[in-house]
């Protein structure tokens, strides 16, 4: 996909962040309390913490949570690596607590080490099926996180090692990972405390990342 | 400006600098089979980046780099041994540095014999440069290169007349696992660990996508705060990710043993270890070197793992003088 098409698709898909369908309690969500704020802490390509917010509304008769977040890994150098997400979580179907929803997020992330600074635009798409009661929920999730186009800006250190290195936007996709897992949570006074955990697998299925799993604790508040 | 106009402007700006990710030469250097200007030799069907310095007929010193998957760039200080009259030979091992790449199955299909492939390659390098059957061969191996040198000395004890091993991680699989674990035991909260793991969402690459995987390995190996090696001074030309993965996979499956036959190698061995490699204390040096019949330990102060050879001051004032003393004693 070209960068133009990607950006166009971001506009079309309401550019957004990752996977709230699993951790928002749909049984507690209604448009009388449309504002969501949340915090997360866990492991996903490193030890990370994130903050975000959202707004619950209706689109074509479907409940939709527009949301955005920023995630930062721990480390001695703050803000050199980061991931931001902007997108929507849509509840498509619900019957007696059983709910099907999807997450569509546009992703911007950056990375920096001794050799290079990377900027990346990607997408994160996932589907969630779960059971949501008034005070608890349980759900399963599958998703795909794609790094679509990446800009490489090498440091003088790497350029001294390999002077012919080419900086700029690289495409097609430089990477992608599937993930699947389970989540559960408890809700009281419109607070939801949830957790999710699962496995991450390279898009080519031959290997996983160095940390081939994810897991996080989340706190959500609707008001 | 309308939204459509702004969108068109942004996309035009971005598309102006679009390029291709794994085109040869974009992120990592070409290899000897891709670039005929790279000095190379043919050994056992592979084109190996290689150079030799010093008098052709004098005692050979084969410099064996670490990894698996590093290259000899960081060992170039050893070139000065030629000034002492030795024939100093460098080569990038198969799939490493600027040598030819092969698919992972090329190694894994050989099973435990993949180690023999590495021994045969070293024997081929020796044969390529040897000018007479009487010409002596000294091996100078660093890290994985020290492990390979030890395995080779046990496999071909009559082909080696001297051996310097600089911090070989371990010579039996259990020790290799211990050393790799210790030397990569970064704190969960550290920048080093997160720099390594965070990258996985940017770059993946197919199993045999050499350009991408070699580049990624270079980023991962840029520094190590435990072994205190820093490849920021041009430590490697190009990493060899596929051979690295292939040999580790074989090691795990077959629990390789590089001590086989070492009891037949009775020539004194010079065994070096550094002050700043926290994963290589004296106790570990004593443990690993005990596989040799006759090894003498040498402590290199103020150096990390690669600094034993890569740091020019350490090399000129500490490492090289001791190596020359050792060679002259043989």
Interface residues (C-beta under 8 A of the other chain):
Chain A: X2 X3 X4 X7 X8 X11 X45 X46 X47 X73 X74 X75 X76 X77 X81 X83 X109 X111 X113 X114 X115 X116 X118 X120 X122 X145 X147 X149 X150 X152 X157 X160 X161 X162 X164 X165 X166 X168 X169 X170 X171 X172 X174 X175 X176 X177 X200 X202 X203 X204 X206 X207 X209 X210 X211
Chain B: X7 X10 X11 X14 X15 X17 X18 X19 X20 X21 X25 X26 X27 X28 X29 X188 X189 X190 X191 X193 X194 X195 X196 X197 X198 X199 X200 X201 X202 X203 X204 X205 X206 X207 X212 X218 X219 X222 X223 X231 X232 X234 X235 X236 X237 X238
